[in-house]
Structure formats: C-alpha cells, structure tokens
Amino acid sequence: MSSVPIHNKHPFFEQSKFLTKLLVRNRASLAGIVITVVYFAIALLDIFYPHYLGVENDTSMLFFLRGHSISSLPPTPPTMRDGWWYFLGTTVSTIPIFPSMLAALRYDLTYSVLIVVAGAVIGTFFGALSAYFGGATDETLMRITDIFLSIPLIPLAIAVTFFLGSYFIDEVYALIFVSWPAFARLARGETLSIRNQAYIHAATLAGSSRLRNIFVHVIPNVLSPIYVQASLGIGRVVLIFATLDFLGIIRGNPYMPELGKLMVLGESYLPEGILWPVVIPGVFLVIFVVGINLLGDGLRDVLDPRLRG
C-alpha cells in the first residue's frame, strides 16, 4: 500500500515564514535585521562565552587595563600597533574603547530588553483590560495613562530615578515604571476594534469569562503592533540609558561598562580636541539605534497588510 505524504504544518509557522520572506525582501529592514542580530550576538557572547570575544565578563571597565595601573595620561588615538584591544584607541585611564563597548552591550541590551518586555506586558494587559471592560474601568485606567503620557519621558524617568535612589538598578525600575503607558494606549485601541468580533461573542456564549477572553482571545490578536512598538522601544531605552549617564544622573560604579558612561569618561577631553573617546561610542550607539528602527519600520510594514504593497 502506497503511503501518502502528510503535510501538517502549523499555520503559525507558515505565517511566520511568509512574514520573514517579506521582511528580508526589503533592503532597509534587512539591514536593520543584520545590525540588530550582530549587536545582540555580541551581547549574548559577552554574557555566556566572553572568551570568544577576547574579553572577560566583568562589572568594571578598569578590568580592560589588563593589570596595568590607572594612568592620568590622556587618551591615545586608534592604533593597531598595540593589538586589537586598542584599535579604536583608549579613553580615561588608558582604558581601551573597543572591548569596553563590546562589554557595554551586555548591560545596555539586556536591561533594555527587560524594560521593554516588562513595560509591554504591563501595558498590554492594562490596555486590553481597560477597553474590554469599558465604563469606569476604562475611564480610570486611561486617565492614569494620560497623566504619564502628558509628562516628557526623560524628565519623568529622571524624577522617578531620583526618587528611587539614582543607582543603575533604580534607573531600570524607573524606565519600567514610565514605559508601560505607550503600550497601554496601543493595546486599548486594538482591543476596541476587536472586542465586538463574532469569535469574542461566541467564546462568551460558550462560557468563557471576561478575563479568559482577554488572555486567550484578545491579547493574542493585539500583539502585532505591540511587537513593532517593542522593537522601537529597545533603541529608545538604550538612548535613555546613555542620556541619563551622560547627564550624570546615575550614581554608583563610574567605570561600569555602559555606552553612556563610556562617553562621559571622554567628555572632559573634548575642549582639548580629543574627540574619539566620545565620537566612537556615540557612533556605535547610533548605528544600533538606526538598525533597530529600520527593523521596527520593517515589522510595521510586514504586520500591517495595508502597507505591504
């Protein structure tokens, strides 16, 4: 008896494959994917296998002095003469810039993803809850959201960080605290458009509770724009990290590997015309933010059928 091949592919994987093809077909989004993957690969290697990068997973850029004493000499320009560690030059205390930037991605990207995911989870739940229940629940939650959204993000993050203690972990908590309203507004708008769909009413008639409807039927169907907002949010949070460190808001280890702190270390040499300690980490940061925004724009185009043409 001849066997008939059975094709049992899950619709989710089929759709993911189709959307991936659309995403890589666009050159801008493909460039964003490549940049984002490279940066995250570096961060993951630094977390789990730092020796592959030739660096060590350490909490201080002073480690990269490799046993040398702290020096008061000015930064040295990029050179290949002293090995790849110094190929982008040094900053304060002759700390090599290149391995410090690689180590900084571990902090910037790990905590940025944590902040965005936490903000997305909280905001999506409250936004879906607000729209689905409506009435007083919607009015209360949206007025709270409006209060947050009425204050510029960075001043609000600075205020919350000062209130909590002005250390790096306080900055993380502060950014989680201020990042959820954007997701709440987005999830509310999407929920309003689907809460009266036939499948929602059918689930209710079948005995599904309102909370079950939110988790099982509403939230999975509002995630597409949330993904786009989250991808753009990662780049925004990395910039806020750098901004708050550059402004001197964060106390604690002044040599913690972080791109903002790395730029702060070289800032004092700008009047002397020594630019690379600030410019090189700044360009490294800008490349990532541009890449993640290109990826976010590509996701928006792919996930919205109206923009696929």
C-alpha positions in Angstrom: 0.0 0.0 0.0 1.5 3.3 -1.1 1.9 5.9 1.6 0.5 9.4 1.1 2.7 12.2 2.5 1.0 14.2 5.2 1.7 17.8 5.4 0.8 19.0 8.8 2.3 22.4 9.1 1.0 24.7 11.8 -0.5 27.9 10.5 1.7 30.0 12.8 4.9 28.7 11.3 3.5 29.1 7.8 2.6 32.7 8.5 6.0 33.4 10.2 7.8 32.0 7.2 5.7 34.2 4.9 6.3 37.3 7.0 10.0 36.6 7.3 10.3 36.5 3.5 8.5 39.8 3.2 10.8 41.3 5.9 14.1 40.3 4.3 12.9 41.3 0.9 13.1 45.0 2.0 16.7 46.2 1.9 16.3 48.7 4.8 14.6 46.1 7.1 17.3 43.5 6.1 20.0 46.0 7.1 18.2 46.5 10.4 18.0 42.8 11.0 21.7 42.3 10.3 22.7 45.2 12.6 20.4 44.1 15.4 21.5 40.4 15.2 25.2 41.4 15.3 24.7 43.6 18.3 22.6 41.0 20.2 25.0 38.3 19.3 27.9 40.3 20.8 25.8 40.8 24.0 24.9 37.1 24.3 28.5 36.1 23.7 29.7 38.5 26.4 27.1 37.0 28.8 27.8 33.3 28.1 31.1 32.9 26.2 33.1 36.2 26.7 36.4 34.4 25.8 35.2 34.2 22.2 35.3 38.0 22.1 38.7 38.1 23.8 37.2 39.9 26.7 36.0 38.9 30.2 32.6 39.3 31.7 33.3 42.0 34.3 31.5 44.8 36.0 34.2 47.4 35.5 36.0 48.8 32.5 39.1 49.0 34.7 39.4 45.3 34.0 40.4 46.1 30.5 43.6 47.7 31.7 44.8 44.1 31.9 46.8 44.5 35.1 48.2 48.0 34.3 47.8 50.7 36.9 45.4 53.5 36.4 47.0 56.2 34.4 46.5 60.0 34.3 47.8 60.1 30.7 45.3 61.5 28.1 43.5 59.0 25.8 45.6 57.5 23.0 44.3 57.6 19.4 43.2 54.5 17.4 46.1 52.2 16.5 46.8 48.6 15.5 50.3 48.7 16.9 49.3 47.5 20.4 46.8 44.8 19.3 43.1 44.7 18.5 42.1 45.9 22.0 43.4 49.3 21.2 42.4 49.5 17.6 39.8 52.2 18.4 42.0 54.0 20.9 41.7 54.5 24.6 39.7 56.8 26.9 40.3 57.9 30.5 43.0 55.9 32.4 44.0 54.4 29.0 41.0 52.1 29.1 40.7 50.5 25.6 37.5 51.7 23.9 36.7 48.7 21.7 36.4 45.9 24.3 34.7 48.3 26.7 32.0 48.9 24.0 31.6 45.2 23.5 31.1 44.7 27.2 28.7 47.6 27.4 26.2 45.8 25.1 25.7 43.2 27.9 24.2 45.9 30.1 22.6 48.1 27.5 20.8 45.4 25.6 20.0 43.0 28.4 18.3 45.7 30.6 16.7 47.4 27.6 15.0 44.2 26.6 14.0 43.6 30.2 12.5 47.1 30.5 10.6 46.8 27.1 9.3 43.4 27.8 8.1 44.3 31.3 6.5 47.5 30.0 4.9 45.7 27.1 3.4 43.0 29.4 2.0 45.5 31.9 0.8 48.0 29.3 -0.8 45.4 27.1 -2.7 43.9 30.0 -4.0 47.2 31.3 -4.8 48.5 27.8 -6.8 45.3 26.9 -8.5 45.3 30.3 -9.5 48.9 30.0 -11.0 48.6 26.6 -12.7 45.3 27.2 -14.4 46.2 30.4 -15.1 49.8 29.4 -17.1 52.2 31.7 -15.4 53.3 34.9 -12.5 50.9 34.5 -11.7 52.3 31.1 -12.0 55.9 32.4 -9.9 55.3 35.4 -7.1 53.5 33.7 -6.9 55.8 30.7 -6.8 58.9 32.9 -3.8 57.4 34.8 -2.2 56.6 31.4 -2.8 60.2 30.2 -1.1 61.6 33.3 2.0 59.5 32.4 1.9 60.4 28.8 1.5 64.1 29.5 5.0 64.3 31.0 8.0 64.0 28.7 9.6 60.6 29.1 13.2 61.6 30.0 12.2 64.2 32.7 9.8 61.7 34.2 12.4 58.9 34.2 14.9 61.3 35.9 12.3 62.2 38.6 11.5 58.6 39.3 15.2 57.6 39.3 16.0 60.3 41.9 13.0 59.2 44.0 14.2 55.6 44.0 17.9 56.3 44.7 19.8 57.2 41.5 21.6 53.9 41.0 21.6 51.9 37.8 19.1 49.4 39.1 16.9 52.3 40.1 17.1 53.6 36.6 15.9 50.2 35.3 12.9 50.2 37.7 12.1 53.9 36.7 12.1 53.1 33.0 9.8 50.1 33.5 7.5 52.4 35.5 7.3 55.0 32.8 7.4 52.7 29.7 4.0 50.9 30.0 1.6 53.7 29.1 2.5 53.8 25.4 1.8 50.0 25.2 -1.5 50.5 27.2 -2.8 53.1 24.7 -1.8 50.9 21.7 -3.4 47.8 23.2 -6.6 49.7 24.1 -7.0 50.9 20.6 -6.6 47.5 19.1 -8.9 45.9 21.7 -11.7 48.4 20.9 -11.6 47.2 17.3 -11.9 43.5 18.1 -13.9 43.3 21.3 -17.2 43.0 19.4 -16.0 40.5 16.9 -18.1 37.3 16.4 -15.5 35.0 17.9 -15.4 37.0 21.1 -19.2 36.7 21.5 -19.0 33.0 20.6 -16.5 32.4 23.4 -18.6 34.3 25.9 -21.7 32.2 24.9 -19.6 29.1 25.4 -19.0 30.1 29.0 -15.6 31.9 28.8 -15.2 34.6 31.4 -14.2 38.1 30.6 -10.7 37.7 32.0 -10.3 34.4 30.0 -11.4 36.3 26.9 -8.8 38.9 27.5 -5.9 36.5 27.9 -7.0 33.9 25.3 -8.8 35.8 22.6 -8.0 39.5 22.9 -4.3 39.8 23.8 -3.0 37.3 21.1 -4.8 39.4 18.5 -3.4 42.8 19.5 0.3 41.7 19.6 1.3 42.7 16.1 1.5 46.5 16.8 2.9 45.7 20.2 5.9 43.9 18.6 6.6 47.0 16.5 6.4 49.3 19.5 8.6 47.0 21.5 11.3 46.8 18.7 11.4 50.6 18.5 11.3 50.8 22.3 14.6 48.9 22.7 16.5 51.5 20.8 14.8 54.3 22.7 15.7 52.8 26.1 19.3 52.3 25.0 19.4 56.0 24.2 17.8 57.0 27.5 20.4 54.9 29.3 23.1 56.8 27.5 21.4 60.2 28.1 21.0 59.7 31.9 24.5 58.5 32.3 25.8 61.4 30.1 23.9 63.8 32.3 25.5 62.3 35.4 22.1 61.2 36.9 23.3 57.7 37.8 25.5 57.1 40.8 27.5 54.0 41.6 30.4 52.5 39.6 31.7 55.2 37.3 33.6 52.5 35.3 30.6 50.2 34.7 30.6 49.1 31.0 27.8 51.2 29.6 27.9 53.3 26.4 26.7 56.5 28.1 29.3 56.1 30.9 32.0 55.5 28.2 31.1 58.8 26.5 31.1 60.6 29.9 34.6 59.4 30.6 35.9 61.0 27.4 33.8 64.2 27.6 36.4 66.1 29.6 38.9 65.8 26.8 36.6 67.5 24.2 38.0 71.0 24.8 41.5 69.7 24.0 40.3 68.4 20.6 40.4 64.8 21.6 37.2 63.5 20.0 37.4 59.8 19.6 36.5 58.8 23.3 33.1 60.4 22.7 32.6 60.1 19.0 33.4 56.3 18.6 31.0 55.1 21.4 28.4 57.6 20.1 28.6 56.2 16.5 28.5 52.7 17.9 25.3 53.7 19.7 23.7 55.5 16.8 24.3 52.5 14.4 22.4 50.3 16.8 19.5 52.7 17.2 19.3 53.2 13.4 19.4 49.4 12.9 16.6 48.7 15.5 14.5 51.5 14.0 14.9 50.0 10.5 13.8 46.7 11.9 10.8 48.3 13.6 9.7 50.0 10.4 10.1 46.8 8.5 8.0 44.9 11.1 5.3 47.6 10.9 5.1 47.3 7.1 5.0 43.5 7.2 2.5 43.1 10.0 0.1 45.7 8.5 -1.4 44.3 5.3 -2.4 47.8 4.2 1.3 48.7 3.9 2.6 45.6 2.1 2.0 46.7 -1.4 
